[in-house]
Amino acid sequence: MCRFLVYKGKDEILLSKLILDPSHSILTQSYDCRLRLDARRPHNGDGFGVGYYTDPQLGPEPCIFTSTIPAWNCINLERLASKTTSSLIFAHVRATTEGTISDSNCHPFRYNSLMWMHNGNVGAWRYIKRRLVDNISDQWFLEVKGGTDSEWAFALFLDTMEKMGHHPSSPPPNGFEHKALRQAMLRTIARINKLITDIPEPHRSSKDLDTRSLLNFAVTDGHTVVCTRYVSSRTDEAASLYFSSGTKWVEYEGGHYRMERRDKGGDIVLVASEPLTFERDNWVTVPTNSVLTIHRQTVMIHPILDEYYNTSPSYVRSSGFAISKGLVDNETPNGEEEKASAAKEKADVKAAVDVSV
């Protein structure tokens, strides 16, 4: 499927230091994914997008550049990234599952100050799309320009925000409350799950019906970032997601970067489908079925407590479903990858001293 990257920092950074220069940058991931082993579609070459916030005097909306040209072959991306700085950046490379290859289907998507992207798929999409459309107001229906399940999920999120009393058309000067964004995200996931649960019985016996969703969403209002790592299953693993935080993003050798931590501060926070570096101790695995919030450079991780959450700390999920979608690694033999992954998740979260769980 896809790969995405989030940068939120106290200071602006040159886009190329994230998108182009690192040895395993998101541009590299568009043709050399280490954690996406899908022999059917080995590349994320169906377009890309970069979204970033500029000087507030220019307005609250992010600037977004998308193209259907593969990221590795776009000279304009190199020109833009080498001369543009921002303190909040979204980047996405696409491997299409729903919708045609077109600019309107490239992430990230935007409405006013809000920006959204997705890695994964909405389960049973062809069976719930019509009812999802019926569940949102005309305003958000008319905002959808493409044909992806990801953009329709964004429309559902906007509708949820409005129903909660936080109208996306009227963002507060300092952004929406981080709790409001997080709650809207959780309710959006719950609404998707409800639509799938309510699929009429005659369709539930269809051979092509797979009700499992992989919902790695990311949304920001220019102030707070909310990301999820989620699968609508009690037994399957979600698509991969990592974060890194520190005080400085440093190139110590040509193309090789690392996150330096000179104190407990989080001047820089990165969230990525795959680590941008091979400094494994720089990266923390986001636990399956959890929501990560970045607010004022503080990282908070909360479990998503619904019917698919497993309370047992020793429970090991199967990575088979995510592997079949090309969304996690499968290099460890004999099924040991699930045990290793679960153990690392628990150790990573315990060791992340600046994370509030």
Summary of the structure (lengths in Angstrom):
residues: 357
radius of gyration: 19.0
end to end distance: 28.8
largest distance: 59.4
contacts: 1200
relative contact order: 0.15
helix: 29%
strand: 26%
